[in-house]
Amino acid sequence: MRLNVNNMCFACGASNPIGLKLQFRFEGEDYVTEFEVKPEYQGWTGIVHGGLLATVLDEVMARLLWEKGLNAITGRLTVRYHQPLSIGDRVQVRGRISKQRPPVVETTAEAMKDDGTVAAEATAVSMEV
């Protein structure tokens, strides 16, 4: 199986009219993106929807593998929320590879507020396909 990209990914697709349009860069071994919590991203009033934050955490890890040339998909995603993100918060999300035993790759990610407070952490187990 070969994974293909068509620019419609909800998280990073530039052509998706309702997508997040995340942009990424490497900082050493970390793969990094930022986003601002907008009103349309909320679940409970004034707080980001946890599923949307999980999407961004998953995307930074999955896309990191793609950038490293690994044709892999997420098999298990675990998210631990430490504190809510509010509308208007700026968030930096960093992902990295923690273990690689082909065809399995384990990654970690964290979402941090501007003040450095960790709002959520995630781990993923992905499988090369």
C-alpha positions as CSV (number, residue, x, y, z in Angstrom):
1,M,0.0,0.0,0.0
2,R,1.3,3.5,-0.8
3,L,-0.1,6.5,1.0
4,N,-1.0,9.4,-1.3
5,V,-1.4,13.1,-0.6
6,N,-4.0,15.2,-2.4
7,N,-3.9,18.5,-0.4
8,M,-7.3,17.8,1.2
9,C,-6.1,16.6,4.6
10,F,-8.2,18.2,7.3
11,A,-5.1,19.1,9.4
12,C,-2.5,20.1,6.8
13,G,-4.2,20.3,3.4
14,A,-3.8,23.7,1.7
15,S,-6.9,22.9,-0.5
16,N,-9.3,21.9,2.3
17,P,-11.6,24.9,2.7
18,I,-12.5,24.0,6.3
19,G,-9.1,22.5,7.3
20,L,-6.6,23.7,9.8
21,K,-3.9,24.3,7.1
22,L,-1.1,23.5,9.6
23,Q,2.5,24.2,8.5
24,F,5.4,22.3,9.8
25,R,9.2,22.6,10.3
26,F,12.0,20.6,11.8
27,E,13.8,21.9,14.9
28,G,16.5,19.4,15.4
29,E,14.8,16.0,15.7
30,D,11.5,17.6,16.7
31,Y,8.8,18.3,14.1
32,V,6.9,21.4,15.0
33,T,3.7,23.2,14.1
34,E,1.7,26.1,15.7
35,F,-2.0,27.0,15.7
36,E,-4.3,29.5,17.4
37,V,-7.4,28.2,19.2
38,K,-10.3,29.8,17.2
39,P,-13.9,30.0,18.3
40,E,-15.0,27.4,15.7
41,Y,-12.6,24.9,17.4
42,Q,-14.5,24.8,20.7
43,G,-16.3,22.0,22.4
44,W,-17.4,23.4,25.8
45,T,-17.9,27.1,25.7
46,G,-14.5,28.9,25.4
47,I,-12.5,25.6,25.4
48,V,-10.9,23.8,22.5
49,H,-12.6,20.5,21.6
50,G,-10.4,17.7,22.8
51,G,-10.8,15.8,19.6
52,L,-9.4,18.7,17.6
53,L,-6.4,18.9,19.8
54,A,-6.0,15.1,19.4
55,T,-6.1,15.6,15.7
56,V,-3.2,18.1,15.8
57,L,-1.1,15.8,18.0
58,D,-1.7,12.9,15.7
59,E,-0.9,14.9,12.7
60,V,2.4,16.1,13.9
61,M,3.5,12.5,14.7
62,A,2.1,11.0,11.5
63,R,3.4,13.7,9.2
64,L,6.8,13.4,10.9
65,L,7.0,9.8,9.8
66,W,6.0,10.8,6.3
67,E,8.8,13.4,6.2
68,K,11.2,10.8,7.4
69,G,10.3,8.6,4.4
70,L,8.2,6.1,6.4
71,N,5.0,5.0,4.8
72,A,3.1,4.5,8.1
73,I,-0.4,4.9,9.6
74,T,-1.5,5.4,13.2
75,G,-2.5,2.1,14.9
76,R,-3.0,3.5,18.4
77,L,-3.2,7.0,19.7
78,T,-3.2,7.9,23.4
79,V,-3.8,11.4,24.6
80,R,-3.4,12.8,28.1
81,Y,-4.9,16.2,28.7
82,H,-3.3,18.3,31.4
83,Q,-5.3,21.5,31.2
84,P,-7.8,23.1,28.8
85,L,-6.9,25.4,26.0
86,S,-9.0,28.5,25.7
87,I,-10.1,30.4,22.7
88,G,-7.3,32.7,21.6
89,D,-4.5,30.5,23.1
90,R,-1.5,30.1,20.8
91,V,-0.2,26.5,20.9
92,Q,3.0,24.9,19.7
93,V,2.9,21.2,19.0
94,R,6.1,19.1,18.9
95,G,6.5,15.5,17.8
96,R,9.4,13.1,17.8
97,I,10.2,9.5,17.2
98,S,10.8,7.6,20.4
99,K,11.4,4.1,19.2
100,Q,11.7,2.3,15.9
101,R,11.4,-1.5,15.4
102,P,10.3,-2.0,11.8
103,P,7.5,-2.2,10.9
104,V,6.4,-0.5,14.2
105,V,7.3,3.1,15.0
106,E,6.5,4.8,18.3
107,T,6.2,8.6,18.5
108,T,5.5,11.2,21.2
109,A,4.1,14.7,21.0
110,E,3.2,17.6,23.3
111,A,1.1,20.7,23.0
112,M,2.4,23.7,24.8
113,K,0.9,27.1,25.5
114,D,3.0,30.2,24.8
115,D,4.1,30.3,28.5
116,G,5.6,26.8,28.1
117,T,2.8,25.0,30.0
118,V,2.1,21.6,28.6
119,A,-1.6,21.3,27.8
120,A,-1.6,17.8,26.5
121,E,0.8,14.9,25.6
122,A,0.3,12.1,23.2
123,T,1.9,8.8,22.2
124,A,1.3,6.9,19.0
125,V,2.1,3.5,17.7
126,S,2.3,3.4,13.9
127,M,2.7,0.6,11.5
128,E,4.6,0.8,8.2
129,V,2.3,-0.3,5.4
